[in-house]
Amino acid sequence: MATLFKTRLAAVAVAGFAAAASLGLPVTSEAQQKSAAPAGKGEQFFPVLVYRTGAYAPNGVPWADGFVDYLKLVNAQGGINGVKVTWEECETGYATDRGVECYERLKTKPNAAAFQPLSTGITFALTDKAPGDKIPLVTAGYGRSESVEGQAFPWNFPLLGTYWDAADILVQHVGKINGGLDKLKGKKIALVYHDSPYGREPIALLQERAKLHGFELITIPVTHPGVEQKAAWLQIRQNRPDYVFLWGWGVMNSTALREAVATGYPRDKMYGVWWAAAEPDVLPVGADAKGYNGLALQHGAGRAKVHEDILKLVYAKGQGTGPQEEVGTVLYTRGLISAMLSVEGVRQAQLRYGVKPMTGEQVRYGLENLNIDAKRIEALGLAGVMKPIATNCRDHEGARMARIQQWDGTKWVFVSDFYEADSQIIKPMIKNAAEKYVAEKKLTMRSCEKEMAADTKMATSTPAPAAVKTTPAKK
């Protein structure tokens, strides 16, 4: 595994798919996309925005591999109730302008289900475009925190958790280990963050918590891509914070850990967001990363039934997207879950609109009415990997739980139970930010009450579509 990630780190400067392929980085070919498709009832297209090259490739590649492998698994299991899944990758390099270009090109494909930008910067750029194009944005574990409010952001779905949730949970945890949140008074917490919309997103929540509990918040920006952090860690040395929260991505994370070693800052006082708590972040640092903590967006590392299904139905047939040993790593599983969420949005939409390819507008309905309960999680092969998630018109997030994992030198180990973000603190922030967005954009806020009343009226006067299965086809 360590060799695998070192190879990717060596390739971060590579540009273009041809170059990536020559270095052995996985690139999904058109032939692979068509190799295991069901016969049947039309095609559902999934645009796949990725970054397999550049400074963020070590983290972007396993996410993309997990995402695409899940789509291949869906086809191997018969599609989405018989509807064939197709997809196309578009390389963004984590650049907002390239992400917008990918969006503009792929949105024209028939039956495009949903976009997943894997970038908060790209998400900000696409938020204004999605309503006109009627294609939802799924931002699982990232994006605009206020987009939880479906009345203001009908097309954004920050499923599973936002950065306000992540920051809130980290404060809860350090409060707990100190004997209570009141014990944080007088302490210092430094936020070392990627100087981008992603890295700046948790600041508002941390400022709110700092007011409530009396700790000092020190914010330290790091310029893209994060390989130069001497000045940042000089501030750490001078300020001597009690804790460091790391909001990095790609090479920034391993660089921060190396600087912590050089500065003498204890790794067990460092806590990374869930995008700074995966194998590529710690393996390059070796034994010196031991003790480093990070959030787990519900799941951690390790294989569940869904991974075994992928190995059996995809990799055993020579159709795997990346190296087999990557299956079950943190970011691979996150990419897998991200794809699953979009697929389940399509499946839910089929319950209302019938078994056929869905339009983006229909998929939006499915994503807004997700109900992935324990039984469905079991059927998906994700038991023990994730918690139930349920969305509605007002709540486009559906779940807001995470736990702490720690690197023991060779693997990630959970060291806490699940925490749930504090809605009493976050809901007013969401309300204020959502209302501000609507006012600035001169938009009209949806009325979920009116829409639900209209849906109820339509449901009582329109025959329901034929029942569809909600479990994978038998193998």
C-alpha positions, -999 to +999 in steps of 0.1 A: +000+000+000+028+024+009+044+018-025+011+025-042+008+059-027+045+068-032+040+060-069+011+084-070+030+111-052+057+109-078+031+115-105+015+146-091+030+169-117+018+148-146-007+165-169-031+148-193-047+113-195-022+099-219+007+108-195-013+094-166-018+061-184+019+059-193+027+061-156+002+033-147-024+056-132-058+042-139-079+058-166-113+044-173-115+036-210-147+037-231-144-001-235-143-006-198-174+016-194-194-007-217-179-040-206-205-051-180-237-034-188-272-050-185-295-054-213-326-035-209-345-003-203-324+026-215-293+043-202-287+066-172-256+088-176-234+098-147-209+126-153-177+119-133-155+149-125-121+137-113-085+148-108-061+120-116-033+144-122-017+174-105-010+181-068-042+165-056-039+133-075-028+111-046-062+118-030-083+123-061-073+090-077-086+065-051-119+085-048-124+084-085-116+046-086-141+039-059-168+060-077-163+043-111-160+008-096-194+012-079-210+022-112-194-010-127-208-030-099-243-016-105-241-028-141-228-062-131-258-065-108-283-057-135-283-019-136-307+004-117-337-019-119-326-029-154-315+006-165-279+005-178-254+029-162-230+048-184-205+075-174-177+097-186-148+111-167-136+147-171-103+158-156-105+190-136-071+191-119-091+206-089-092+238-109-125+257-108-124+269-144-117+234-157-145+220-135-169+245-150-157+235-185-164+198-177-198+207-164-208+226-195-197+197-217-212+168-198-245+185-189-256+181-225-255+143-223-289+126-223-302+117-189-274+132-169-282+122-133-262+145-110-228+162-108-203+156-080-176+183-083-153+169-055-143+206-050-159+233-029-146+259-053-163+242-083-194+237-062-196+275-056-193+281-093-219+256-103-245+265-076-258+293-097-259+272-129-276+241-116-311+256-112-312+267-148-299+234-161-321+214-137-293+190-127-286+184-090-252+188-073-242+161-049-215+173-025-210+144+000-190+158+029-181+191+013-196+222-005-216+251+009-226+244+045-257+265+042-269+245+012-285+220+037-315+244+034-334+230+005-357+260+003-328+282-007-307+256-025-332+232-043-304+217-064-276+213-038-272+181-017-244+182+009-252+147+019-237+130+050-221+162+064-209+197+059-177+215+071-197+232+098-206+198+111-170+186+109-157+216+128-184+213+154-177+177+160-140+184+164-147+210+190-171+186+208-143+160+209-116+182+223-141+195+248-149+159+259-113+149+263-108+180+285-137+171+307-163+194+291-167+222+267-164+247+295-128+235+300-118+249+267-119+284+281-085+300+277-072+273+254-059+280+219-070+262+188-052+268+155-069+261+121-043+254+095-063+256+063-061+254+025-066+290+014-096+283-008-134+281-004-129+246+010-104+257+037-123+288+047-156+271+051-152+260+088-141+294+101-176+308+108-185+278+129-152+278+148-157+315+155-191+308+169-178+280+191-149+302+203-174+329+215-195+303+233-166+285+250-140+312+254-111+296+235-088+315+212-090+307+175-059+312+154-065+310+117-034+302+095-039+300+057-017+279+035-014+288-002-022+262-029-010+235-033+004+235+003+040+223-002+054+254+014+043+257+051+074+271+069+057+304+077+025+286+089+044+264+113+065+292+126+032+307+138+024+274+154+058+274+172+053+310+184+016+307+195+019+272+209-018+262+204-033+234+225-047+218+193-042+221+156-071+215+133-059+206+098-081+215+068-058+204+040-061+183+009-036+164-012+001+170-006-007+198+019-016+171+045+016+151+045+035+184+043+018+196+075+027+164+093+063+167+083+064+203+095+048+192+128+076+168+132+102+194+124+086+219+147+082+194+175+044+197+176+028+165+190+008+147+163-017+135+189-028+171+193-035+174+156-070+167+141-077+166+104-110+170+087-122+139+069-104+150+037-071+151+058-075+116+073-068+090+047-038+068+037-022+092+013-019+118+041+000+096+065+019+069+046+044+094+031+054+105+066+060+070+079+062+063+116+064+100+124+026+103+117+017+079+145-008+095+169-023+118+143-061+121+145-087+127+119-124+127+113-141+097+096-171+106+076-189+076+092-168+051+074-132+042+079-107+018+062-115-019+057-136-041+035-173-048+038-196-069+017-198-043-010-160-044-015-161-082-018-189-078-044-167-055-064-137-078-061-158-107-073-179-091-100-156-064-113-119-071-105-121-109-109-132-102-145-103-078-152-125-047-151-112-030-120-105+007-123-074+008-101-051-015-082-069-043-062-051-035-030-067+000-030-102-015-026-114-007+010-091+023+016-106+054+031-109+075-001-118+046-023-148+038+000-158+075+001-159+076-037-179+044-037-204+058-012-206+090-032-216+071-063-240+050-043-258+082-032-264+093-068-275+058-078-300+056-049-313+090-059-321+076-093-336+045-078-358+066-055-369+087-084-380+055-103-404+048-075-423+079-085-417+082-122-413+046-133-385+023-143-366+042-170-337+067-172-344+097-151-339+134-160-319+156-137-351+171-124-365+137-116-332+127-098-335+159-077-368+146-064-352+112-056-323+128-038-347+150-018-366+119-007-338+095+001-345+070+028-315+047+031-324+028+062-306+000+080-323-026+058-313-009+027-277-004+039-276-042+045-288-049+010-262-025-004-234-044+013-226-014+035-235-027+069-210-014+095-198+012+070-224+040+072-254+051+092-289+056+078-296+088+058-330+104+051-335+137+033-365+160+028-374+193+012-358+213+041-329+190+049-307+182+019-280+167+042-298+137+057-271+128+083-245+147+103-224+122+122-187+114+124-162+098+147-125+102+154-099+078+140-062+077+148-032+065+128-013+039+148+016+038+125+002+011+102-036+016+100-065+038+111-082+029+143-114+044+157-109+061+190-143+076+197-180+068+193-201+087+169-207+124+175-236+143+160-232+180+150-251+203+173-282+216+154-289+242+180-257+260+170-257+252+133-294+257+123-294+294+130-262+298+110-277+279+081-309+300+082-290+333+082-265+323+055-293+308+032-314+340+036-284+361+028-277+341-004-313+343-016-313+381-010-280+387-027-290+366-058-325+382-058-341+347-057-374+336-043-373+311-015-392+279-021-421+269+001-417+233+011-451+234+027-468+243-005-448+218-025-456+189-001-493+199-001-493+198-040-475+164-039-501+150-015-529+162-038-513+147-069-506+114-051-543+110-042-554+116-078-527+098-098-522+060-100-488+049-086-462+035-110-456-002-111-436-014-081-399-017-085-373-037-066-351-018-042-325-045-037-297-056-061-305-083-086-295-118-076-260-128-087 
